[in-house]
Amino acid sequence: MEPDLAFLLPATAIWLAAGIVAERLPEVRTARALRRRTGWLGVLAIAGLVALAVPILDALSSPGPAGPGQGFTSLALPAAPAVVVAAVTVRRIRHLWTGTGTFASAPETPAAPALLAGAAHPLVAFPVQLTGLAALATAVTAVGLVPLTAPDMLGLALTGVVLAVVAIGVRHALRHSRLVELAVTARPGSPRAARVLHV
């Protein structure tokens, strides 16, 4: 049984939107903008987790004769990075949102380099974007736009996905490294900067 598109398509849209917000999170200039975007990312991540859980529970509650079937198996692709989002990314987003709250009395204050480095951490954007790509691949396959039953097509798709994942991961790592260097240079002895960078 294929996953229910009425649930899968909105979940995919939410995860793709969250990926865009996460991508642009370290580009803000003020503490107010960083707090607002961090809040939006947190809301989208929670909504995406809930929206993805619905088709998974639906697939589990409507198993075929031999078990949950192909619908559940295909949903395992976005579910794997979504677990990382739930376990790691949501906590980091909450930490960033709390950190920007110290600037509530002066919202036009430039965003601290340590906070921007924390926003650029690969475990903030990478799992969110990976979940979005996996959900998109699942939705495209479920709709039937790209049949992946042929071995050649499946191999080509897997190669493209692996290359995209590696490229995204390397890009996030390089951006985070650059912002960490900027934060350490700006405030080399700041214990707050160290806490934001490493928590």
Phi, psi and omega in degrees: 000128178286151178297148182292116183293335178298334176262322186290318182295314175299322178298318179297316179299319180296315182293322178294320176296318178297322178296322178293315179298317180296323180297322185266001184300315182283001184268358184288164182249331185243160178296323180297314181295321180294319179295319181295314181291324177296320177298316178297320180296320177298317179296316181294322179295316179296315179298321179295320178297317179293315182295327178283330179292330183297307179293331177294314178295325178295319179293324179288327182279347179236062183286155174278186181300330184256013181127195183301328174089190187293328179301315179292321180298318180292329179286345177294336180297305176285338182293327182297306176291334178296328176297321177295320177300314182294322186276327189239308189294318181300321178295320179293321177298316179297322178296317178296317181297320177293320179297322179286343180295338179291344180259016183297328181283343178224073189295339180273005176298136177301144180296131182296139179304325179295322178292321178295322177296320176295323178292333181270003181300136182304331181282000173270302186271323189299311179296325179295313181291325178295321176296318178298316179295319179294320178294321178296317178297320178295318180294317180297319178292319181294323179290331180095013179292323179231096178290127182252027182281329180288137181301320180296316180294320179295316179296319179296318180295317180295321178298315179297319180295316180298317179297319179295317180296316179297316180297317179295317180297316179296319180298316179295320180296318180293319180294318179297317179299318180295317181288328175296315178300320179295318181294318180293323178293321182291317182221077187296333184254015186277116176295331178294319178298317179298322181293318181292322184288325190252348181281000000 
